[in-house]
Amino acid sequence: MRGTDQTSRVRLRLTARGAVAMLLVLTLLGQIFSPGPVFVVGCVAAALLVQPRDLLPLVVTPPLVFFATAAFVEFFRSLRAASMLQALGLGLFTSLSSAAPWLFAGSAIVLAIAWWRGLPQNVRELRQDLATRAEVPRPRQGEEPAFDPEPEGYFEPRVYGEARD
């Protein structure tokens, strides 16, 4: 029998890919019915369900997901039009401009929830990781390099057989 303490509860946590996929599906369904509110609900759900270590990739994806779903839906809507390119352009403009407040709200909510859940720590870890990778040992003046460069033509493809005339 399970206890009632916090450690014994099973919590659903998604990876960044899973959260983005969930947001994509919800936003796609929302584009058909009511784009704005469904997008914001999907953003809240994704930000709450993602693993804390995957907050940074999730924070930057909502605008891209919204644009991709709007482009997908407007592409299929424009197939019936006499001028597909004109209908696609006008449909995208209308869809994105009418849903801009929802897009900004969803993105801001994801950022706020991620900040509350530990986004600054993820940014610090990324900076530390990039700083340690940037420290490449360089030879000092008069020292030999730590590695030998590849021989000339190493990455050039080889041609087998004989040339045809």
C-alpha positions as CSV (number, residue, x, y, z in Angstrom):
1,M,0.0,0.0,0.0
2,R,1.3,3.4,-0.9
3,G,1.8,6.1,1.7
4,T,0.4,9.6,1.5
5,D,3.7,11.5,1.6
6,Q,5.0,13.6,-1.4
7,T,7.7,11.1,-2.3
8,S,5.4,8.2,-3.0
9,R,3.2,10.0,-5.5
10,V,3.8,9.4,-9.2
11,R,4.0,12.6,-11.2
12,L,3.7,12.9,-14.9
13,R,6.8,14.6,-16.4
14,L,7.3,15.1,-20.1
15,T,10.6,15.7,-21.9
16,A,11.0,18.8,-23.9
17,R,10.0,16.9,-27.1
18,G,6.9,15.5,-25.4
19,A,5.8,18.9,-24.2
20,V,6.4,20.5,-27.6
21,A,4.5,17.6,-29.3
22,M,1.6,18.0,-26.8
23,L,1.6,21.8,-27.5
24,L,1.6,21.2,-31.2
25,V,-1.3,18.8,-31.1
26,L,-3.4,21.1,-28.8
27,T,-2.6,24.2,-30.9
28,L,-3.4,22.3,-34.1
29,L,-6.8,21.3,-32.7
30,G,-7.2,24.9,-31.5
31,Q,-6.6,26.3,-34.9
32,I,-9.6,24.4,-36.1
33,F,-11.9,25.5,-33.3
34,S,-10.6,28.5,-31.2
35,P,-6.9,29.2,-31.8
36,G,-6.1,31.6,-28.9
37,P,-7.6,30.1,-25.7
38,V,-6.6,26.5,-26.6
39,F,-3.0,27.7,-27.4
40,V,-2.8,29.4,-23.9
41,V,-4.1,26.3,-22.2
42,G,-1.6,24.1,-24.1
43,C,1.2,26.5,-23.1
44,V,0.3,26.3,-19.4
45,A,0.0,22.5,-19.5
46,A,3.3,22.1,-21.3
47,A,5.1,24.4,-18.9
48,L,3.7,22.6,-15.9
49,L,4.3,19.1,-17.2
50,V,7.8,19.4,-18.6
51,Q,10.8,18.1,-16.6
52,P,12.7,21.0,-14.9
53,R,15.9,20.3,-16.8
54,D,14.0,20.8,-20.1
55,L,12.5,24.2,-19.4
56,L,14.9,26.1,-21.6
57,P,14.1,24.4,-24.9
58,L,10.4,24.7,-24.1
59,V,10.4,28.4,-23.4
60,V,11.5,29.3,-27.0
61,T,9.1,27.0,-28.9
62,P,5.6,28.4,-28.4
63,P,5.8,31.1,-31.2
64,L,7.3,28.6,-33.6
65,V,4.6,26.0,-32.8
66,F,1.9,28.6,-33.2
67,F,3.3,29.7,-36.6
68,A,3.7,26.1,-37.8
69,T,0.2,25.1,-37.0
70,A,-1.3,28.3,-38.5
71,A,0.7,27.8,-41.7
72,F,-0.4,24.1,-41.8
73,V,-4.1,25.0,-41.4
74,E,-4.0,27.9,-43.8
75,F,-2.2,25.9,-46.4
76,F,-5.1,23.4,-46.5
77,R,-7.7,26.1,-46.4
78,S,-6.0,27.8,-49.4
79,L,-6.1,24.7,-51.6
80,R,-9.7,25.4,-52.6
81,A,-9.0,29.0,-53.6
82,A,-8.5,30.3,-57.1
83,S,-5.1,31.8,-56.2
84,M,-3.5,29.5,-53.7
85,L,-0.6,31.8,-52.9
86,Q,-2.7,34.9,-52.4
87,A,-5.2,32.9,-50.2
88,L,-2.3,31.5,-48.1
89,G,-0.7,34.9,-47.6
90,L,-3.9,36.5,-46.6
91,G,-4.9,33.6,-44.4
92,L,-1.6,33.6,-42.6
93,F,-1.7,37.4,-42.1
94,T,-5.3,37.3,-40.8
95,S,-4.7,34.2,-38.6
96,L,-1.4,35.5,-37.0
97,S,-2.6,39.1,-36.5
98,S,-5.9,38.1,-35.0
99,A,-4.3,35.7,-32.6
100,A,-1.3,37.9,-31.7
101,P,-2.5,38.8,-28.2
102,W,-3.0,35.1,-27.4
103,L,0.4,34.3,-28.8
104,F,2.1,36.9,-26.6
105,A,0.0,35.8,-23.6
106,G,0.9,32.1,-24.1
107,S,4.6,32.9,-24.5
108,A,4.7,35.1,-21.5
109,I,2.9,32.6,-19.3
110,V,5.3,29.8,-20.4
111,L,8.2,32.1,-19.5
112,A,6.7,33.0,-16.1
113,I,5.9,29.4,-15.2
114,A,9.4,28.3,-16.4
115,W,11.0,31.0,-14.4
116,W,9.1,29.9,-11.3
117,R,10.1,26.3,-11.9
118,G,13.8,27.0,-12.2
119,L,14.7,28.5,-15.6
120,P,17.5,30.7,-14.2
121,Q,19.3,27.6,-13.0
122,N,19.0,26.1,-16.5
123,V,20.5,29.2,-18.0
124,R,23.4,29.2,-15.4
125,E,24.1,25.5,-16.2
126,L,24.2,26.3,-20.0
127,R,26.5,29.2,-19.5
128,Q,28.9,27.0,-17.4
129,D,28.8,24.3,-19.9
130,L,29.6,26.7,-22.8
131,A,32.4,28.2,-20.8
132,T,34.0,24.9,-20.1
133,R,33.7,23.9,-23.7
134,A,35.3,27.2,-24.8
135,E,38.5,26.5,-22.8
136,V,40.5,24.9,-25.6
137,P,44.3,24.6,-24.7
138,R,46.3,26.6,-27.2
139,P,50.0,26.2,-27.7
140,R,52.2,29.0,-26.3
141,Q,54.7,30.8,-28.3
142,G,57.5,28.4,-29.3
143,E,55.7,25.3,-28.2
144,E,54.6,22.6,-30.6
145,P,50.8,22.1,-31.1
146,A,49.1,19.5,-28.9
147,F,47.8,17.7,-32.0
148,D,48.9,17.1,-35.6
149,P,46.7,18.4,-38.3
150,E,45.2,16.0,-40.7
151,P,47.3,15.2,-43.8
152,E,46.6,17.1,-47.0
153,G,43.6,15.8,-48.9
154,Y,42.4,13.7,-46.0
155,F,38.8,14.7,-46.4
156,E,38.7,14.6,-50.2
157,P,36.7,11.8,-51.7
158,R,38.6,9.1,-53.6
159,V,37.6,8.2,-57.1
160,Y,37.8,4.5,-57.9
161,G,38.1,3.1,-61.4
162,E,39.3,4.7,-64.6
163,A,38.1,7.9,-66.3
164,R,35.9,7.5,-69.3
165,D,36.7,9.3,-72.5
